[in-house]
Every structure is written in C-alpha cells, then in structure tokens.
Amino acid sequence: MELNSIQKAVRWDVKIQQGSTFIRTMDLLELNLDGLWFRGQIRREHGDEEVLAEYEFDVTLPNTLTVKLTDAQTEQLPAERLVHDIEMVRDDPPFVARILEGRVIVTPEVTR
C-alpha cells in the first residue's frame, strides 16, 4: 500500500487499566514502516489543549508497530472516557496521516 492511498483513520477503541503498563502490538501488513515514525496523544475531548498522555512506539521492520504507556503514565489518567489518535509521519518527503482514532476507557485502580 502506498502512503498516499491512506484515506481514513481506522477506529481503535481501547481499555486502559489505571496504574498498569499498556502494550499493544499490531501488524500493519500492507505498509513497510521503514523511514516512518509515529506520534499519538490522549486527551479528555478532541478540542482540549491538555495532553493527558503521549504514546511511546517501537517499530519492528518491516511492518510491526508496538504502542506503549508506562504504569506511571496510566496511573495519571483520569478514570473516565477519553479520546485518542495515532499519526504516521515521514520527514522526507513530508507526509502525515492519522491511522488510528477512537475512545479510551480508563478503569480505576484500587491497589496502589
């Protein structure tokens, strides 16, 4: 698949357990991830200025993406419904595409 053919982000709703490490691995079978990097944020609502968390990413070539949040990051998330998205970025030539978007449900932590 060519990068320019990405037309629409895929809906990806996730459940995060407050205070637990969050790791999800996905195979993007039709894309070669060489030369790409990723960014993604969680916010209360789409228009909010405050970023509650930023995902960390590992790319295993040719096409595996791992999305991560540490236990310290998830501990700081409010136990409520939030929104998130993930963008794929290439620097040269410049290209940005939102590939995933959706809701984040954070379940509260009891054990601290």
OpenMM code with the backbone's topology and positions (N, CA, C; nanometers):
from openmm import Vec3, app, unit

residues = "MET GLU LEU ASN SER ILE GLN LYS ALA VAL ARG TRP ASP VAL LYS ILE GLN GLN GLY SER THR PHE ILE ARG THR MET ASP LEU LEU GLU LEU ASN LEU ASP GLY LEU TRP PHE ARG GLY GLN ILE ARG ARG GLU HIS GLY ASP GLU GLU VAL LEU ALA GLU TYR GLU PHE ASP VAL THR LEU PRO ASN THR LEU THR VAL LYS LEU THR ASP ALA GLN THR GLU GLN LEU PRO ALA GLU ARG LEU VAL HIS ASP ILE GLU MET VAL ARG ASP ASP PRO PRO PHE VAL ALA ARG ILE LEU GLU GLY ARG VAL ILE VAL THR PRO GLU VAL THR ARG".split()
positions = [
    Vec3(0.0854, -0.1183, 0.0000),
    Vec3(0.0000, 0.0000, 0.0000),
    Vec3(0.0895, 0.1239, 0.0000),
    Vec3(0.0563, 0.2166, -0.0817),
    Vec3(0.1271, 0.3445, -0.0864),
    Vec3(0.0746, 0.4356, 0.0246),
    Vec3(0.1620, 0.5153, 0.0850),
    Vec3(0.1203, 0.6063, 0.1919),
    Vec3(0.0108, 0.7017, 0.1457),
    Vec3(0.0232, 0.7509, 0.0245),
    Vec3(-0.0752, 0.8477, -0.0254),
    Vec3(-0.2141, 0.7879, -0.0419),
    Vec3(-0.2257, 0.6555, -0.0373),
    Vec3(-0.3568, 0.5931, -0.0536),
    Vec3(-0.4339, 0.5838, 0.0788),
    Vec3(-0.3732, 0.6232, 0.1907),
    Vec3(-0.4430, 0.6200, 0.3193),
    Vec3(-0.5451, 0.7328, 0.3204),
    Vec3(-0.6714, 0.6974, 0.3255),
    Vec3(-0.7796, 0.7938, 0.3149),
    Vec3(-0.8451, 0.8263, 0.4486),
    Vec3(-0.8487, 0.7292, 0.5399),
    Vec3(-0.9283, 0.7446, 0.6604),
    Vec3(-0.8668, 0.6636, 0.7740),
    Vec3(-0.8693, 0.7210, 0.8938),
    Vec3(-0.8191, 0.6508, 1.0115),
    Vec3(-0.9134, 0.5368, 1.0480),
    Vec3(-0.8556, 0.4288, 1.0985),
    Vec3(-0.9326, 0.3147, 1.1463),
    Vec3(-0.9743, 0.3420, 1.2906),
    Vec3(-1.0972, 0.3076, 1.3252),
    Vec3(-1.1447, 0.3247, 1.4629),
    Vec3(-1.0774, 0.2201, 1.5512),
    Vec3(-1.0173, 0.2679, 1.6612),
    Vec3(-0.9486, 0.1806, 1.7558),
    Vec3(-0.9827, 0.2269, 1.8963),
    Vec3(-1.0812, 0.1631, 1.9567),
    Vec3(-1.1199, 0.1919, 2.0943),
    Vec3(-1.0412, 0.0993, 2.1859),
    Vec3(-0.9857, 0.1552, 2.2940),
    Vec3(-0.9040, 0.0753, 2.3850),
    Vec3(-0.9512, 0.0932, 2.5285),
    Vec3(-0.9244, -0.0091, 2.6079),
    Vec3(-0.9484, -0.0027, 2.7521),
    Vec3(-0.8118, -0.0060, 2.8200),
    Vec3(-0.7884, 0.0918, 2.9059),
    Vec3(-0.6621, 0.1021, 2.9786),
    Vec3(-0.6919, 0.0887, 3.1274),
    Vec3(-0.6136, 0.0052, 3.1934),
    Vec3(-0.6275, -0.0108, 3.3375),
    Vec3(-0.5328, 0.0873, 3.4052),
    Vec3(-0.5912, 0.1788, 3.4824),
    Vec3(-0.5142, 0.2809, 3.5518),
    Vec3(-0.4053, 0.2141, 3.6366),
    Vec3(-0.2803, 0.2606, 3.6249),
    Vec3(-0.1702, 0.2072, 3.7042),
    Vec3(-0.1043, 0.0831, 3.6465),
    Vec3(-0.1502, 0.0350, 3.5309),
    Vec3(-0.0917, -0.0834, 3.4671),
    Vec3(-0.0197, -0.0441, 3.3392),
    Vec3(0.0838, -0.1187, 3.3052),
    Vec3(0.1540, -0.0977, 3.1790),
    Vec3(0.0602, -0.1332, 3.0646),
    Vec3(0.0577, -0.0502, 2.9625),
    Vec3(-0.0268, -0.0719, 2.8444),
    Vec3(0.0650, -0.0989, 2.7259),
    Vec3(0.0502, -0.2166, 2.6654),
    Vec3(0.1286, -0.2523, 2.5464),
    Vec3(0.0363, -0.3229, 2.4487),
    Vec3(0.0321, -0.2728, 2.3258),
    Vec3(-0.0440, -0.3371, 2.2189),
    Vec3(0.0450, -0.3423, 2.0960),
    Vec3(0.0532, -0.4585, 2.0351),
    Vec3(0.1321, -0.4772, 1.9136),
    Vec3(0.0380, -0.5039, 1.7981),
    Vec3(0.0653, -0.4390, 1.6861),
    Vec3(-0.0182, -0.4594, 1.5681),
    Vec3(0.0700, -0.4756, 1.4452),
    Vec3(0.0248, -0.5600, 1.3568),
    Vec3(0.0924, -0.5783, 1.2293),
    Vec3(0.0218, -0.4941, 1.1257),
    Vec3(0.0944, -0.4041, 1.0665),
    Vec3(0.0423, -0.3207, 0.9587),
    Vec3(0.0907, -0.3849, 0.8289),
    Vec3(0.0276, -0.4953, 0.7945),
    Vec3(0.0772, -0.5862, 0.6914),
    Vec3(0.0983, -0.5222, 0.5556),
    Vec3(0.0217, -0.4226, 0.5248),
    Vec3(0.0307, -0.3651, 0.3911),
    Vec3(0.1287, -0.2484, 0.3821),
    Vec3(0.1905, -0.2122, 0.4947),
    Vec3(0.2824, -0.0976, 0.4947),
    Vec3(0.4227, -0.1397, 0.5348),
    Vec3(0.5213, -0.0878, 0.4666),
    Vec3(0.6594, -0.1001, 0.5101),
    Vec3(0.6879, 0.0235, 0.5952),
    Vec3(0.7230, 0.0050, 0.7209),
    Vec3(0.7369, 0.1150, 0.8160),
    Vec3(0.8758, 0.1798, 0.8138),
    Vec3(0.9617, 0.1342, 0.7251),
    Vec3(1.0962, 0.1909, 0.7142),
    Vec3(1.0868, 0.3402, 0.6813),
    Vec3(1.1538, 0.4241, 0.7606),
    Vec3(1.1542, 0.5684, 0.7363),
    Vec3(1.0354, 0.6420, 0.7958),
    Vec3(0.9496, 0.5712, 0.8672),
    Vec3(0.8322, 0.6333, 0.9287),
    Vec3(0.8502, 0.6416, 1.0796),
    Vec3(0.7866, 0.7389, 1.1414),
    Vec3(0.7777, 0.7446, 1.2869),
    Vec3(0.6335, 0.7768, 1.3236),
    Vec3(0.5998, 0.7619, 1.4512),
    Vec3(0.4609, 0.7707, 1.4952),
    Vec3(0.4485, 0.8633, 1.6151),
    Vec3(0.3325, 0.9256, 1.6250),
    Vec3(0.3006, 1.0089, 1.7413),
    Vec3(0.1532, 0.9874, 1.7733),
    Vec3(0.1218, 0.9952, 1.9011),
    Vec3(-0.0164, 0.9772, 1.9425),
    Vec3(-0.0388, 1.0342, 2.0805),
    Vec3(-0.1591, 1.0880, 2.1009),
    Vec3(-0.1920, 1.1528, 2.2277),
    Vec3(-0.3290, 1.1097, 2.2770),
    Vec3(-0.3466, 1.1240, 2.4074),
    Vec3(-0.4762, 1.1029, 2.4733),
    Vec3(-0.5167, 1.2354, 2.5363),
    Vec3(-0.6421, 1.2739, 2.5135),
    Vec3(-0.6981, 1.3965, 2.5717),
    Vec3(-0.8393, 1.3676, 2.6227),
    Vec3(-0.8923, 1.4587, 2.7046),
    Vec3(-1.0305, 1.4423, 2.7537),
    Vec3(-1.1309, 1.4512, 2.6395),
    Vec3(-1.1152, 1.5529, 2.5563),
    Vec3(-1.2029, 1.5749, 2.4414),
    Vec3(-1.1165, 1.6214, 2.3250),
    Vec3(-1.1690, 1.6129, 2.2056),
    Vec3(-1.0923, 1.6491, 2.0863),
    Vec3(-1.0358, 1.7910, 2.0932),
    Vec3(-1.1109, 1.8873, 2.1440),
    Vec3(-1.0683, 2.0265, 2.1451),
    Vec3(-0.9846, 2.0679, 2.2641),
    Vec3(-0.9624, 1.9772, 2.3602),
    Vec3(-0.8850, 2.0122, 2.4792),
    Vec3(-0.7399, 2.0437, 2.4465),
    Vec3(-0.6858, 2.1442, 2.5137),
    Vec3(-0.5450, 2.1785, 2.4992),
    Vec3(-0.4557, 2.0818, 2.5783),
    Vec3(-0.5050, 2.0325, 2.6917),
    Vec3(-0.4242, 1.9489, 2.7799),
    Vec3(-0.4061, 1.8081, 2.7226),
    Vec3(-0.2797, 1.7682, 2.7106),
    Vec3(-0.2462, 1.6316, 2.6701),
    Vec3(-0.2316, 1.5495, 2.7976),
    Vec3(-0.3128, 1.4456, 2.8120),
    Vec3(-0.3083, 1.3623, 2.9317),
    Vec3(-0.1968, 1.2586, 2.9258),
    Vec3(-0.1675, 1.2094, 2.8056),
    Vec3(-0.0585, 1.1123, 2.7871),
    Vec3(-0.0171, 1.1109, 2.6410),
    Vec3(0.1086, 1.0770, 2.6195),
    Vec3(0.1607, 1.0577, 2.4842),
    Vec3(0.2115, 0.9149, 2.4726),
    Vec3(0.1661, 0.8470, 2.3698),
    Vec3(0.2107, 0.7100, 2.3465),
    Vec3(0.3593, 0.7068, 2.3117),
    Vec3(0.4221, 0.5959, 2.3462),
    Vec3(0.5569, 0.5640, 2.3004),
    Vec3(0.5421, 0.4525, 2.1981),
    Vec3(0.6358, 0.4456, 2.1032),
    Vec3(0.6242, 0.3488, 1.9940),
    Vec3(0.7552, 0.2749, 1.9721),
    Vec3(0.7427, 0.1481, 1.9358),
    Vec3(0.8534, 0.0683, 1.8853),
    Vec3(0.8113, 0.0177, 1.7488),
    Vec3(0.9016, 0.0294, 1.6527),
    Vec3(0.8759, -0.0210, 1.5181),
    Vec3(0.9721, -0.1365, 1.4930),
    Vec3(0.9158, -0.2506, 1.4548),
    Vec3(0.9954, -0.3656, 1.4145),
    Vec3(0.9721, -0.3845, 1.2658),
    Vec3(1.0772, -0.3599, 1.1888),
    Vec3(1.0623, -0.3667, 1.0432),
    Vec3(1.0390, -0.5110, 0.9996),
    Vec3(0.9606, -0.5346, 0.8963),
    Vec3(0.9124, -0.4310, 0.8068),
    Vec3(0.7798, -0.3680, 0.8469),
    Vec3(0.6950, -0.4332, 0.9337),
    Vec3(0.5597, -0.3793, 0.9475),
    Vec3(0.4926, -0.4000, 1.0827),
    Vec3(0.5684, -0.4093, 1.1915),
    Vec3(0.5080, -0.4290, 1.3232),
    Vec3(0.5251, -0.3024, 1.4076),
    Vec3(0.4145, -0.2566, 1.4641),
    Vec3(0.4130, -0.1362, 1.5473),
    Vec3(0.3677, -0.1745, 1.6878),
    Vec3(0.4444, -0.1328, 1.7887),
    Vec3(0.4065, -0.1540, 1.9276),
    Vec3(0.3773, -0.0184, 1.9902),
    Vec3(0.2594, -0.0083, 2.0535),
    Vec3(0.2122, 0.1143, 2.1185),
    Vec3(0.2203, 0.0919, 2.2689),
    Vec3(0.2806, 0.1892, 2.3422),
    Vec3(0.3044, 0.1671, 2.4845),
    Vec3(0.2747, 0.2905, 2.5695),
    Vec3(0.2306, 0.2629, 2.6922),
    Vec3(0.2248, 0.3603, 2.8008),
    Vec3(0.2815, 0.2912, 2.9244),
    Vec3(0.3594, 0.3626, 3.0038),
    Vec3(0.4130, 0.3043, 3.1266),
    Vec3(0.3053, 0.3027, 3.2344),
    Vec3(0.3306, 0.2274, 3.3404),
    Vec3(0.2377, 0.2259, 3.4539),
    Vec3(0.2254, 0.3644, 3.5159),
    Vec3(0.3356, 0.4406, 3.5180),
    Vec3(0.3306, 0.5775, 3.5723),
    Vec3(0.2414, 0.6672, 3.4869),
    Vec3(0.2445, 0.6489, 3.3548),
    Vec3(0.1585, 0.7284, 3.2668),
    Vec3(0.0113, 0.6932, 3.2876),
    Vec3(-0.0203, 0.5643, 3.2943),
    Vec3(-0.1619, 0.5261, 3.3079),
    Vec3(-0.2160, 0.5601, 3.4466),
    Vec3(-0.1278, 0.5622, 3.5463),
    Vec3(-0.1698, 0.5998, 3.6816),
    Vec3(-0.2222, 0.7431, 3.6855),
    Vec3(-0.1680, 0.8288, 3.5992),
    Vec3(-0.2078, 0.9699, 3.5952),
    Vec3(-0.3343, 0.9957, 3.5134),
    Vec3(-0.3801, 0.8956, 3.4380),
    Vec3(-0.5009, 0.9143, 3.3567),
    Vec3(-0.6253, 0.9132, 3.4451),
    Vec3(-0.7192, 1.0034, 3.4216),
    Vec3(-0.8440, 1.0008, 3.4979),
    Vec3(-0.9280, 0.8801, 3.4566),
    Vec3(-0.9967, 0.8212, 3.5518),
    Vec3(-1.0813, 0.7046, 3.5245),
    Vec3(-1.2120, 0.7522, 3.4616),
    Vec3(-1.2086, 0.7726, 3.3326),
    Vec3(-1.3250, 0.8212, 3.2571),
    Vec3(-1.3057, 0.7909, 3.1094),
    Vec3(-1.3990, 0.8360, 3.0272),
    Vec3(-1.3888, 0.8190, 2.8818),
    Vec3(-1.3075, 0.9338, 2.8236),
    Vec3(-1.2094, 0.8974, 2.7420),
    Vec3(-1.1203, 0.9940, 2.6807),
    Vec3(-1.1177, 0.9694, 2.5299),
    Vec3(-1.0394, 1.0495, 2.4575),
    Vec3(-1.0214, 1.0294, 2.3133),
    Vec3(-0.8722, 1.0222, 2.2813),
    Vec3(-0.8410, 0.9571, 2.1696),
    Vec3(-0.7008, 0.9466, 2.1279),
    Vec3(-0.6914, 0.9313, 1.9772),
    Vec3(-0.5712, 0.9538, 1.9260),
    Vec3(-0.5416, 0.9165, 1.7883),
    Vec3(-0.3927, 0.8923, 1.7740),
    Vec3(-0.3566, 0.8287, 1.6627),
    Vec3(-0.2173, 0.7992, 1.6307),
    Vec3(-0.1935, 0.8404, 1.4864),
    Vec3(-0.0827, 0.9125, 1.4668),
    Vec3(-0.0455, 0.9571, 1.3335),
    Vec3(0.0854, 0.8918, 1.2901),
    Vec3(0.0943, 0.8660, 1.1615),
    Vec3(0.2144, 0.8142, 1.0993),
    Vec3(0.2810, 0.9315, 1.0275),
    Vec3(0.4132, 0.9470, 1.0456),
    Vec3(0.4833, 1.0644, 0.9933),
    Vec3(0.6075, 1.0204, 0.9155),
    Vec3(0.6303, 1.0889, 0.8057),
    Vec3(0.7550, 1.0739, 0.7299),
    Vec3(0.8119, 1.2138, 0.7124),
    Vec3(0.9416, 1.2275, 0.7329),
    Vec3(1.0047, 1.3591, 0.7239),
    Vec3(1.0377, 1.4015, 0.5813),
    Vec3(1.0852, 1.3066, 0.4984),
    Vec3(1.1297, 1.3449, 0.3642),
    Vec3(1.0886, 1.2406, 0.2616),
    Vec3(0.9996, 1.2730, 0.1709),
    Vec3(0.9257, 1.3990, 0.1640),
    Vec3(0.8211, 1.4050, 0.2752),
    Vec3(0.7844, 1.5249, 0.3202),
    Vec3(0.6916, 1.5404, 0.4323),
    Vec3(0.5564, 1.4732, 0.4063),
    Vec3(0.5108, 1.3983, 0.5066),
    Vec3(0.3826, 1.3292, 0.4961),
    Vec3(0.3317, 1.2986, 0.6359),
    Vec3(0.2022, 1.3237, 0.6630),
    Vec3(0.1380, 1.2896, 0.7891),
    Vec3(0.0024, 1.2279, 0.7581),
    Vec3(-0.0296, 1.1156, 0.8239),
    Vec3(-0.1610, 1.0541, 0.8092),
    Vec3(-0.2075, 1.0029, 0.9449),
    Vec3(-0.3299, 1.0365, 0.9811),
    Vec3(-0.3891, 0.9786, 1.1014),
    Vec3(-0.4327, 0.8371, 1.0636),
    Vec3(-0.3794, 0.7381, 1.1365),
    Vec3(-0.4100, 0.5996, 1.1012),
    Vec3(-0.5065, 0.5327, 1.1985),
    Vec3(-0.5100, 0.5791, 1.3239),
    Vec3(-0.5999, 0.5227, 1.4245),
    Vec3(-0.6620, 0.6349, 1.5049),
    Vec3(-0.7886, 0.6156, 1.5453),
    Vec3(-0.8565, 0.7133, 1.6301),
    Vec3(-0.9682, 0.6424, 1.7058),
    Vec3(-1.0067, 0.7002, 1.8181),
    Vec3(-1.1170, 0.6394, 1.8913),
    Vec3(-1.1243, 0.6841, 2.0354),
    Vec3(-1.1941, 0.6037, 2.1126),
    Vec3(-1.2162, 0.6286, 2.2550),
    Vec3(-1.1177, 0.5492, 2.3391),
    Vec3(-1.0886, 0.6033, 2.4552),
    Vec3(-1.0095, 0.5347, 2.5570),
    Vec3(-1.0967, 0.5276, 2.6817),
    Vec3(-1.1191, 0.4082, 2.7313),
    Vec3(-1.1903, 0.3894, 2.8576),
    Vec3(-1.0846, 0.3542, 2.9618),
    Vec3(-1.0747, 0.4352, 3.0660),
    Vec3(-0.9783, 0.4098, 3.1727),
    Vec3(-1.0544, 0.3569, 3.2939),
    Vec3(-1.0174, 0.2351, 3.3357),
    Vec3(-1.0795, 0.1760, 3.4535),
    Vec3(-0.9954, 0.2109, 3.5760),
    Vec3(-1.0614, 0.2438, 3.6895),
    Vec3(-0.9869, 0.2908, 3.8071),
    Vec3(-0.9054, 0.1832, 3.8748),
    Vec3(-0.7936, 0.2281, 3.9312),
    Vec3(-0.7052, 0.1412, 4.0065),
    Vec3(-0.7496, 0.1366, 4.1524),
    Vec3(-0.7445, 0.0196, 4.2132),
    Vec3(-0.7756, 0.0050, 4.3550),
    Vec3(-0.6471, -0.0139, 4.4338),
    Vec3(-0.5624, -0.1047, 4.3878),
    Vec3(-0.4365, -0.1339, 4.4558),
    Vec3(-0.3320, -0.0296, 4.4173),
    Vec3(-0.2721, 0.0303, 4.5177),
    Vec3(-0.1706, 0.1335, 4.4923),
    Vec3(-0.0423, 0.1019, 4.5670),
] * unit.nanometer
topology = app.Topology()
chain = topology.addChain("A")
for resn in residues:
    res = topology.addResidue(resn, chain)
    for name in ("N", "CA", "C"):
        topology.addAtom(name, app.Element.getBySymbol(name[0]), res)
